[in-house]
Amino acid sequence: MDKSISSTNGETVHVEVVSTDDYISKLSNDLLLEILSKLSTEEVIRTSLLSERWVNVWKKISHLCLDMRRIAKTTTLLPGVSHQAAKSVTKVIEDHCGDLERCTIYHDSRQCENGMLESWIQSLVNVKHIKDLTLENFSPGSKSNNRSNVTLDLPPRSFSHPDLTSLSLSQYNLKAAHAFYDCCNLKNLKLIGISAEVEVFNAFLVSCTSLEVLALEISCHRKDGVLKIDNHNLTFLYLSCSRIKGVEVSSPSLDILSIGSLSCEIENFIIASPRLHFNRNYWATGKCFPHTSYYISCPHQGEASIGHEIMMNGSNDGMKMFASMSVSVDLTNEKELEMLKQVLVAWPGDMQEVEILFKSNNAVRKESESSLGNTQNTFWEDTKPFPGAQFRAYTVWLSNFSGSTEEFVLASRMIMQGTVARCMMIRPSSVSPAKKLEIGAIANLKELPKVTRTFIS
């Protein structure tokens, strides 16, 4: 602030006085924790050196990320160095005294061998009551891409605490399933780079009865078994499985099935999920591209759609360059259309093909739901591109096409703005014969100025 001082000659001199008060340290703990949430765990812990006020603030942050890979970049990671780093991880976990929501630990194989990883899990799960736990093994200095030769051998029911709802494991070999016994608490399970006998995978999947999200990037020791996924709560499933003879999925609530890679043939892939009936799939595209099947549905009573959130935040491993997708949507439901647009816009690059299957079971709607007139008056009059100026698909399939106004507007808009890079394939609905469509809507689409081939399949 400025301070006015009169000099001896009568002139007034303005002097700026700098305040040395530490206003940040005077903030409440809640505000300080909000600030610290934007920093890395290493930076957060270093704030304890600022002053006595800051000594214990970091101990109540809600998320820890303990990454031993940083040490690997600056040292040769000799046994003594690794041991000291592991002891630091232990101290951070023990010193934390707040409500710990999430913890991520990147460690090397030595912590599996000396029992330290087991002690971390015991402390985080049974003492700290962690809700979201991520563990990843890394092999410093290893030139091999196969890092899952480190065996994770934990006591029975290691992950069965009721507060633990999300678990992610990366780069381990599993010899037994007993660590997952009675894990009805888990709702989100992600296994990346995990190898085991198919019987081990089946055993712990039976124990995880409440799963809503399951991502498996796994390898079986022998190609002589069938992976069985039987879960009535599952809404999102990602599969990338090598050395697998077959897969059986029974999940009536499944909205999204994303396949990155499967070594089994289509006749050995059996799925009982009434919502996921599409003409295009992982095998139809030649097993060259990851494929995602998505039945778009609006959440009930305003609840968030777990699967849609995964698709939007890019954590779905199936969302890769030149991937393919099949989606089922009700064109008379404005919310479903917006969800479709969001997913396509969020896609990280050009898509090899996209199939849009139009729902035909449009039953009598409740007054609270979107009406056809409301959709026409809002969504279809929007002058913005659909789904977005940057999105392109080499081939677009329109399935169950009846030639309605909504279908024609969507198809024409995708052609005119260049969304369709090569061709549009149309599969007529049973109530609209191909010959009738050829005379009507399809003929109009073929007259559009954009150079796009349009076919009836």
Secondary structure as a PSIPRED ss2 file (coil, helix, strand):
# PSIPRED VFORMAT (PSIPRED V4.0)

   1 M C   1.000  0.000  0.000
   2 D E   0.000  0.000  1.000
   3 K E   0.000  0.000  1.000
   4 S E   0.000  0.000  1.000
   5 I E   0.000  0.000  1.000
   6 S E   0.000  0.000  1.000
   7 S C   1.000  0.000  0.000
   8 T C   1.000  0.000  0.000
   9 N C   1.000  0.000  0.000
  10 G C   1.000  0.000  0.000
  11 E C   1.000  0.000  0.000
  12 T E   0.000  0.000  1.000
  13 V E   0.000  0.000  1.000
  14 H E   0.000  0.000  1.000
  15 V E   0.000  0.000  1.000
  16 E E   0.000  0.000  1.000
  17 V C   1.000  0.000  0.000
  18 V C   1.000  0.000  0.000
  19 S C   1.000  0.000  0.000
  20 T C   1.000  0.000  0.000
  21 D C   1.000  0.000  0.000
  22 D C   1.000  0.000  0.000
  23 Y C   1.000  0.000  0.000
  24 I H   0.000  1.000  0.000
  25 S H   0.000  1.000  0.000
  26 K H   0.000  1.000  0.000
  27 L C   1.000  0.000  0.000
  28 S C   1.000  0.000  0.000
  29 N H   0.000  1.000  0.000
  30 D H   0.000  1.000  0.000
  31 L H   0.000  1.000  0.000
  32 L H   0.000  1.000  0.000
  33 L H   0.000  1.000  0.000
  34 E H   0.000  1.000  0.000
  35 I H   0.000  1.000  0.000
  36 L H   0.000  1.000  0.000
  37 S C   1.000  0.000  0.000
  38 K C   1.000  0.000  0.000
  39 L C   1.000  0.000  0.000
  40 S C   1.000  0.000  0.000
  41 T H   0.000  1.000  0.000
  42 E H   0.000  1.000  0.000
  43 E H   0.000  1.000  0.000
  44 V H   0.000  1.000  0.000
  45 I H   0.000  1.000  0.000
  46 R H   0.000  1.000  0.000
  47 T H   0.000  1.000  0.000
  48 S H   0.000  1.000  0.000
  49 L H   0.000  1.000  0.000
  50 L C   1.000  0.000  0.000
  51 S C   1.000  0.000  0.000
  52 E H   0.000  1.000  0.000
  53 R H   0.000  1.000  0.000
  54 W H   0.000  1.000  0.000
  55 V C   1.000  0.000  0.000
  56 N C   1.000  0.000  0.000
  57 V H   0.000  1.000  0.000
  58 W H   0.000  1.000  0.000
  59 K H   0.000  1.000  0.000
  60 K H   0.000  1.000  0.000
  61 I C   1.000  0.000  0.000
  62 S C   1.000  0.000  0.000
  63 H E   0.000  0.000  1.000
  64 L E   0.000  0.000  1.000
  65 C E   0.000  0.000  1.000
  66 L E   0.000  0.000  1.000
  67 D E   0.000  0.000  1.000
  68 M C   1.000  0.000  0.000
  69 R H   0.000  1.000  0.000
  70 R H   0.000  1.000  0.000
  71 I H   0.000  1.000  0.000
  72 A H   0.000  1.000  0.000
  73 K H   0.000  1.000  0.000
  74 T H   0.000  1.000  0.000
  75 T C   1.000  0.000  0.000
  76 T C   1.000  0.000  0.000
  77 L C   1.000  0.000  0.000
  78 L C   1.000  0.000  0.000
  79 P H   0.000  1.000  0.000
  80 G H   0.000  1.000  0.000
  81 V H   0.000  1.000  0.000
  82 S H   0.000  1.000  0.000
  83 H H   0.000  1.000  0.000
  84 Q H   0.000  1.000  0.000
  85 A H   0.000  1.000  0.000
  86 A H   0.000  1.000  0.000
  87 K H   0.000  1.000  0.000
  88 S H   0.000  1.000  0.000
  89 V H   0.000  1.000  0.000
  90 T H   0.000  1.000  0.000
  91 K H   0.000  1.000  0.000
  92 V H   0.000  1.000  0.000
  93 I H   0.000  1.000  0.000
  94 E H   0.000  1.000  0.000
  95 D H   0.000  1.000  0.000
  96 H C   1.000  0.000  0.000
  97 C C   1.000  0.000  0.000
  98 G C   1.000  0.000  0.000
  99 D C   1.000  0.000  0.000
 100 L C   1.000  0.000  0.000
 101 E C   1.000  0.000  0.000
 102 R E   0.000  0.000  1.000
 103 C E   0.000  0.000  1.000
 104 T E   0.000  0.000  1.000
 105 I E   0.000  0.000  1.000
 106 Y E   0.000  0.000  1.000
 107 H E   0.000  0.000  1.000
 108 D E   0.000  0.000  1.000
 109 S C   1.000  0.000  0.000
 110 R H   0.000  1.000  0.000
 111 Q H   0.000  1.000  0.000
 112 C H   0.000  1.000  0.000
 113 E H   0.000  1.000  0.000
 114 N C   1.000  0.000  0.000
 115 G C   1.000  0.000  0.000
 116 M H   0.000  1.000  0.000
 117 L H   0.000  1.000  0.000
 118 E H   0.000  1.000  0.000
 119 S H   0.000  1.000  0.000
 120 W H   0.000  1.000  0.000
 121 I H   0.000  1.000  0.000
 122 Q H   0.000  1.000  0.000
 123 S H   0.000  1.000  0.000
 124 L H   0.000  1.000  0.000
 125 V H   0.000  1.000  0.000
 126 N H   0.000  1.000  0.000
 127 V H   0.000  1.000  0.000
 128 K C   1.000  0.000  0.000
 129 H C   1.000  0.000  0.000
 130 I C   1.000  0.000  0.000
 131 K C   1.000  0.000  0.000
 132 D E   0.000  0.000  1.000
 133 L E   0.000  0.000  1.000
 134 T E   0.000  0.000  1.000
 135 L E   0.000  0.000  1.000
 136 E E   0.000  0.000  1.000
 137 N E   0.000  0.000  1.000
 138 F E   0.000  0.000  1.000
 139 S C   1.000  0.000  0.000
 140 P C   1.000  0.000  0.000
 141 G C   1.000  0.000  0.000
 142 S C   1.000  0.000  0.000
 143 K C   1.000  0.000  0.000
 144 S C   1.000  0.000  0.000
 145 N C   1.000  0.000  0.000
 146 N C   1.000  0.000  0.000
 147 R C   1.000  0.000  0.000
 148 S C   1.000  0.000  0.000
 149 N C   1.000  0.000  0.000
 150 V C   1.000  0.000  0.000
 151 T E   0.000  0.000  1.000
 152 L C   1.000  0.000  0.000
 153 D C   1.000  0.000  0.000
 154 L C   1.000  0.000  0.000
 155 P C   1.000  0.000  0.000
 156 P C   1.000  0.000  0.000
 157 R C   1.000  0.000  0.000
 158 S C   1.000  0.000  0.000
 159 F C   1.000  0.000  0.000
 160 S C   1.000  0.000  0.000
 161 H C   1.000  0.000  0.000
 162 P C   1.000  0.000  0.000
 163 D C   1.000  0.000  0.000
 164 L C   1.000  0.000  0.000
 165 T C   1.000  0.000  0.000
 166 S E   0.000  0.000  1.000
 167 L E   0.000  0.000  1.000
 168 S E   0.000  0.000  1.000
 169 L E   0.000  0.000  1.000
 170 S E   0.000  0.000  1.000
 171 Q E   0.000  0.000  1.000
 172 Y E   0.000  0.000  1.000
 173 N E   0.000  0.000  1.000
 174 L C   1.000  0.000  0.000
 175 K C   1.000  0.000  0.000
 176 A C   1.000  0.000  0.000
 177 A C   1.000  0.000  0.000
 178 H H   0.000  1.000  0.000
 179 A H   0.000  1.000  0.000
 180 F H   0.000  1.000  0.000
 181 Y C   1.000  0.000  0.000
 182 D C   1.000  0.000  0.000
 183 C C   1.000  0.000  0.000
 184 C C   1.000  0.000  0.000
 185 N C   1.000  0.000  0.000
 186 L C   1.000  0.000  0.000
 187 K C   1.000  0.000  0.000
 188 N E   0.000  0.000  1.000
 189 L E   0.000  0.000  1.000
 190 K E   0.000  0.000  1.000
 191 L E   0.000  0.000  1.000
 192 I E   0.000  0.000  1.000
 193 G E   0.000  0.000  1.000
 194 I E   0.000  0.000  1.000
 195 S E   0.000  0.000  1.000
 196 A E   0.000  0.000  1.000
 197 E C   1.000  0.000  0.000
 198 V H   0.000  1.000  0.000
 199 E H   0.000  1.000  0.000
 200 V H   0.000  1.000  0.000
 201 F H   0.000  1.000  0.000
 202 N H   0.000  1.000  0.000
 203 A H   0.000  1.000  0.000
 204 F H   0.000  1.000  0.000
 205 L H   0.000  1.000  0.000
 206 V H   0.000  1.000  0.000
 207 S H   0.000  1.000  0.000
 208 C C   1.000  0.000  0.000
 209 T C   1.000  0.000  0.000
 210 S C   1.000  0.000  0.000
 211 L C   1.000  0.000  0.000
 212 E C   1.000  0.000  0.000
 213 V E   0.000  0.000  1.000
 214 L E   0.000  0.000  1.000
 215 A E   0.000  0.000  1.000
 216 L E   0.000  0.000  1.000
 217 E E   0.000  0.000  1.000
 218 I E   0.000  0.000  1.000
 219 S E   0.000  0.000  1.000
 220 C E   0.000  0.000  1.000
 221 H C   1.000  0.000  0.000
 222 R C   1.000  0.000  0.000
 223 K C   1.000  0.000  0.000
 224 D C   1.000  0.000  0.000
 225 G C   1.000  0.000  0.000
 226 V E   0.000  0.000  1.000
 227 L E   0.000  0.000  1.000
 228 K E   0.000  0.000  1.000
 229 I E   0.000  0.000  1.000
 230 D E   0.000  0.000  1.000
 231 N C   1.000  0.000  0.000
 232 H C   1.000  0.000  0.000
 233 N C   1.000  0.000  0.000
 234 L C   1.000  0.000  0.000
 235 T C   1.000  0.000  0.000
 236 F E   0.000  0.000  1.000
 237 L E   0.000  0.000  1.000
 238 Y E   0.000  0.000  1.000
 239 L E   0.000  0.000  1.000
 240 S E   0.000  0.000  1.000
 241 C E   0.000  0.000  1.000
 242 S E   0.000  0.000  1.000
 243 R C   1.000  0.000  0.000
 244 I C   1.000  0.000  0.000
 245 K C   1.000  0.000  0.000
 246 G E   0.000  0.000  1.000
 247 V E   0.000  0.000  1.000
 248 E E   0.000  0.000  1.000
 249 V E   0.000  0.000  1.000
 250 S E   0.000  0.000  1.000
 251 S C   1.000  0.000  0.000
 252 P C   1.000  0.000  0.000
 253 S C   1.000  0.000  0.000
 254 L C   1.000  0.000  0.000
 255 D C   1.000  0.000  0.000
 256 I E   0.000  0.000  1.000
 257 L E   0.000  0.000  1.000
 258 S E   0.000  0.000  1.000
 259 I E   0.000  0.000  1.000
 260 G E   0.000  0.000  1.000
 261 S E   0.000  0.000  1.000
 262 L E   0.000  0.000  1.000
 263 S C   1.000  0.000  0.000
 264 C C   1.000  0.000  0.000
 265 E C   1.000  0.000  0.000
 266 I H   0.000  1.000  0.000
 267 E H   0.000  1.000  0.000
 268 N H   0.000  1.000  0.000
 269 F E   0.000  0.000  1.000
 270 I E   0.000  0.000  1.000
 271 I E   0.000  0.000  1.000
 272 A E   0.000  0.000  1.000
 273 S C   1.000  0.000  0.000
 274 P C   1.000  0.000  0.000
 275 R C   1.000  0.000  0.000
 276 L C   1.000  0.000  0.000
 277 H C   1.000  0.000  0.000
 278 F C   1.000  0.000  0.000
 279 N C   1.000  0.000  0.000
 280 R C   1.000  0.000  0.000
 281 N C   1.000  0.000  0.000
 282 Y C   1.000  0.000  0.000
 283 W C   1.000  0.000  0.000
 284 A C   1.000  0.000  0.000
 285 T C   1.000  0.000  0.000
 286 G C   1.000  0.000  0.000
 287 K C   1.000  0.000  0.000
 288 C C   1.000  0.000  0.000
 289 F C   1.000  0.000  0.000
 290 P C   1.000  0.000  0.000
 291 H E   0.000  0.000  1.000
 292 T E   0.000  0.000  1.000
 293 S E   0.000  0.000  1.000
 294 Y E   0.000  0.000  1.000
 295 Y E   0.000  0.000  1.000
 296 I C   1.000  0.000  0.000
 297 S C   1.000  0.000  0.000
 298 C C   1.000  0.000  0.000
 299 P C   1.000  0.000  0.000
 300 H H   0.000  1.000  0.000
 301 Q H   0.000  1.000  0.000
 302 G H   0.000  1.000  0.000
 303 E C   1.000  0.000  0.000
 304 A C   1.000  0.000  0.000
 305 S C   1.000  0.000  0.000
 306 I H   0.000  1.000  0.000
 307 G H   0.000  1.000  0.000
 308 H H   0.000  1.000  0.000
 309 E H   0.000  1.000  0.000
 310 I H   0.000  1.000  0.000
 311 M H   0.000  1.000  0.000
 312 M H   0.000  1.000  0.000
 313 N H   0.000  1.000  0.000
 314 G C   1.000  0.000  0.000
 315 S C   1.000  0.000  0.000
 316 N C   1.000  0.000  0.000
 317 D C   1.000  0.000  0.000
 318 G C   1.000  0.000  0.000
 319 M C   1.000  0.000  0.000
 320 K C   1.000  0.000  0.000
 321 M C   1.000  0.000  0.000
 322 F C   1.000  0.000  0.000
 323 A C   1.000  0.000  0.000
 324 S E   0.000  0.000  1.000
 325 M E   0.000  0.000  1.000
 326 S E   0.000  0.000  1.000
 327 V E   0.000  0.000  1.000
 328 S E   0.000  0.000  1.000
 329 V E   0.000  0.000  1.000
 330 D C   1.000  0.000  0.000
 331 L C   1.000  0.000  0.000
 332 T C   1.000  0.000  0.000
 333 N C   1.000  0.000  0.000
 334 E H   0.000  1.000  0.000
 335 K H   0.000  1.000  0.000
 336 E H   0.000  1.000  0.000
 337 L H   0.000  1.000  0.000
 338 E H   0.000  1.000  0.000
 339 M H   0.000  1.000  0.000
 340 L H   0.000  1.000  0.000
 341 K H   0.000  1.000  0.000
 342 Q H   0.000  1.000  0.000
 343 V H   0.000  1.000  0.000
 344 L H   0.000  1.000  0.000
 345 V H   0.000  1.000  0.000
 346 A H   0.000  1.000  0.000
 347 W C   1.000  0.000  0.000
 348 P C   1.000  0.000  0.000
 349 G C   1.000  0.000  0.000
 350 D C   1.000  0.000  0.000
 351 M E   0.000  0.000  1.000
 352 Q E   0.000  0.000  1.000
 353 E E   0.000  0.000  1.000
 354 V E   0.000  0.000  1.000
 355 E E   0.000  0.000  1.000
 356 I E   0.000  0.000  1.000
 357 L E   0.000  0.000  1.000
 358 F E   0.000  0.000  1.000
 359 K C   1.000  0.000  0.000
 360 S C   1.000  0.000  0.000
 361 N C   1.000  0.000  0.000
 362 N C   1.000  0.000  0.000
 363 A C   1.000  0.000  0.000
 364 V C   1.000  0.000  0.000
 365 R C   1.000  0.000  0.000
 366 K C   1.000  0.000  0.000
 367 E C   1.000  0.000  0.000
 368 S C   1.000  0.000  0.000
 369 E C   1.000  0.000  0.000
 370 S C   1.000  0.000  0.000
 371 S C   1.000  0.000  0.000
 372 L H   0.000  1.000  0.000
 373 G H   0.000  1.000  0.000
 374 N H   0.000  1.000  0.000
 375 T H   0.000  1.000  0.000
 376 Q H   0.000  1.000  0.000
 377 N H   0.000  1.000  0.000
 378 T H   0.000  1.000  0.000
 379 F C   1.000  0.000  0.000
 380 W C   1.000  0.000  0.000
 381 E C   1.000  0.000  0.000
 382 D C   1.000  0.000  0.000
 383 T C   1.000  0.000  0.000
 384 K C   1.000  0.000  0.000
 385 P C   1.000  0.000  0.000
 386 F C   1.000  0.000  0.000
 387 P C   1.000  0.000  0.000
 388 G C   1.000  0.000  0.000
 389 A C   1.000  0.000  0.000
 390 Q C   1.000  0.000  0.000
 391 F C   1.000  0.000  0.000
 392 R C   1.000  0.000  0.000
 393 A E   0.000  0.000  1.000
 394 Y E   0.000  0.000  1.000
 395 T E   0.000  0.000  1.000
 396 V E   0.000  0.000  1.000
 397 W E   0.000  0.000  1.000
 398 L E   0.000  0.000  1.000
 399 S E   0.000  0.000  1.000
 400 N E   0.000  0.000  1.000
 401 F E   0.000  0.000  1.000
 402 S C   1.000  0.000  0.000
 403 G C   1.000  0.000  0.000
 404 S C   1.000  0.000  0.000
 405 T H   0.000  1.000  0.000
 406 E H   0.000  1.000  0.000
 407 E H   0.000  1.000  0.000
 408 F H   0.000  1.000  0.000
 409 V H   0.000  1.000  0.000
 410 L H   0.000  1.000  0.000
 411 A H   0.000  1.000  0.000
 412 S H   0.000  1.000  0.000
 413 R H   0.000  1.000  0.000
 414 M H   0.000  1.000  0.000
 415 I H   0.000  1.000  0.000
 416 M H   0.000  1.000  0.000
 417 Q C   1.000  0.000  0.000
 418 G C   1.000  0.000  0.000
 419 T C   1.000  0.000  0.000
 420 V E   0.000  0.000  1.000
 421 A E   0.000  0.000  1.000
 422 R E   0.000  0.000  1.000
 423 C E   0.000  0.000  1.000
 424 M E   0.000  0.000  1.000
 425 M E   0.000  0.000  1.000
 426 I E   0.000  0.000  1.000
 427 R E   0.000  0.000  1.000
 428 P E   0.000  0.000  1.000
 429 S C   1.000  0.000  0.000
 430 S C   1.000  0.000  0.000
 431 V C   1.000  0.000  0.000
 432 S C   1.000  0.000  0.000
 433 P C   1.000  0.000  0.000
 434 A H   0.000  1.000  0.000
 435 K H   0.000  1.000  0.000
 436 K H   0.000  1.000  0.000
 437 L H   0.000  1.000  0.000
 438 E H   0.000  1.000  0.000
 439 I H   0.000  1.000  0.000
 440 G C   1.000  0.000  0.000
 441 A H   0.000  1.000  0.000
 442 I H   0.000  1.000  0.000
 443 A H   0.000  1.000  0.000
 444 N H   0.000  1.000  0.000
 445 L H   0.000  1.000  0.000
 446 K H   0.000  1.000  0.000
 447 E C   1.000  0.000  0.000
 448 L C   1.000  0.000  0.000
 449 P C   1.000  0.000  0.000
 450 K C   1.000  0.000  0.000
 451 V C   1.000  0.000  0.000
 452 T C   1.000  0.000  0.000
 453 R E   0.000  0.000  1.000
 454 T E   0.000  0.000  1.000
 455 F E   0.000  0.000  1.000
 456 I E   0.000  0.000  1.000
 457 S C   1.000  0.000  0.000
